[in-house]
């Protein structure tokens, strides 16, 4: 194992982190809208969001990557380069899961809170912004941190169809040259673990902290 | 927009696609069966085993759950090949998927086991059930019943995730599409067709699990609580 390989793996790790953060940012934004739409009292909007979630959760991420990679060029745009295509696909994918998680959190806010807000004469947006969302946010933190682990793991799939050079891609390239799979994939796995494990632990700790009433 | 869609060129390969669907379903089935076995065994070990074994199981679960399936497949399949062992690729892929899903199943089943009330175990002792009987009838079965919805959605995700093993050369539904791609150059159409097939498969597999659940846990059906 020489320094060039180490550097390549670290570069891959950085690319994984970049893609994960972009995904979380955009996936979070879209997911927030999906979550709100899913809890909307308007039938068309909530059913539309439900259909979106259903479709995204029924597709393998690989297929979604392919659609996002080849789709834009068909609509007459320039074909996307790997990073935007991967971000696009991962955003669609995570927004469905985050939307579903956050829908649950919004629904979990106790019913009397909704009623009290209504009695105070708050309109729908005021009620959401001042009463429901702040409380839903508290409930949402542990599962959201938990889902970040999924995002980091899913970025590995960006190495396949779209060919984004992240950690598992670089590890595979190195393995093709050296043929020492246990060593290089082992190191790559440890690097993923180093990112994901703290997030998992944090998610569980937050959940325990939040669940203090039922302990 | 000047692009002419040509789904016919892709759909002409339907026997190949069907073959891919069959392989995907077989992979999913084997990984599900072995995954449940490993999961139940590890979950029991983790809640009621010797300290050393508990530690090994939690190491396994944490490590698998915090690394991507893709890297696990590379590690296992290329790793085994590098040791000079020639494994049929389908067997290797089943192994990788099983190791992966086993860890998730362990966590889910463990949650089920921990939800079994202490009184149930005491009642089993009072009735004079043996340890094996207690495990089979009082712990595992009700635990599986309780976490069945979580388990079945995990296995639907497994079916979708099995597309990842195409990257090590398995010709399941996704892998076989590479061949169609190189013969037709109809990339986008292929992905649309694949997407529709996977969506249908997800619906079918989910329905299958629901029916299986109704057959396996008749008690709950009589009580009228939906699965």
Interface residues (C-beta under 8 A of the other chain):
Chain A: X55 X57 X58 X59 X60 X61 X62 X63 X64 X66 X67 X70 X71 X74 X75 X76 X149 X153 X154 X155 X156 X157 X159 X160 X167 X168 X171 X172 X175 X179 X180 X181 X182 X185 X186 X188 X189 X192 X193 X196 X197 X200
Chain B: X1 X2 X3 X62 X63 X65 X66 X67 X68 X69 X70 X71 X72 X74 X75 X78 X79 X81 X82 X160 X161 X163 X164 X166 X167 X174 X187 X188 X190 X191 X192 X194 X195 X198 X199 X202 X203
